[in-house]
Amino acid sequence: MKVEKKDWTRTWTSAAGAIYGAISYNENNDFSLVDVMGLTGHAFRINIDPIQVNAAGPTSFPGGYVLRRNLCNLGYISCLADSETPIVPDKLEKTIALIQDSIDRGYPAICYDLFIPEFGLIYGYDDETQEFFAKDVSQDGVVSYEKFADVNFVLFATTISEKLPHSKYEMLRMALDMIVDHTRGNEWTHMFKDNYAIGLSGYDAWINVMEKRSADPSGNAYNAAVVSDAREFAVKFLQELMEKWDGENVVERSVRKLAAEASKHYSVVADSLVELRLMFPFPQGGNPQDPEVADRAIRLLRRAQEAESQGIKILERLLGFMKAYHSEKWIY
């Protein structure tokens, strides 16, 4: 079966795509999309609805907490507006002012549900017409201030306030901290914790839905697309660590060694999930209710889960090593 060549400048993870767009918009950006996917931990995320594997899963996480931590990993200080609905005029005014200030300083604002329920960017505004200029994965267009305020649950915007670069050692340590927290289910999930399964438990939830033959075809296909794409980026990120960390000190040698070991396991994860993606193409969705198809999907998910459980053990070893050296101040 022919698999298309991977485009490393595009991702199904709209949060990471929006972050990459925001930091790349008006400056020379040192990070590739592979770097962003890895250092933010999005390459290692899985967020599964345990009822039907619905399409909302990949974007149903505490956006303010996760995205601000993501930006911190990359060396950016950020601001957050996340007013609950109904939006009071004062909160709306402050949110719009926050977005305008960010745009004036050259950084688009990262927002959610601009045209579709995905993360996107607001990169311009016109106060006279009361409109934002915005884009997400679906389109590049105009959003009125009124429509921007007409949201369900939370009016969300994250903006970059300034750049405060970290060393590559600190960036990797913080990234590994996020990756391990998420994979082990220790990430702060606030209102989502009772509705979605994350990390390794996400595979259990997905397998359970397949066993019950209750998967939503489109939602299942969308999750397969997002998570398989993410793990492909995870493998690429780990492989690039092996190339970029080319020094001869003990830290760089250890990063290369453990990244190489982890990449072997995550390659099995990625291969298994890509096969799953081909079984359930988005948006058609395939037929996850078919017993034979569902059982094959379960085997692939179990193989991916087992490989990821081995891979995260190695990344935990690397995290422990980075923390130990950080605390001893041997590398700074």
Summary of the structure (lengths in Angstrom):
residues: 332
radius of gyration: 20.1
end to end distance: 48.5
largest distance: 59.0
contacts: 1111
relative contact order: 0.14
helix: 55%
strand: 14%
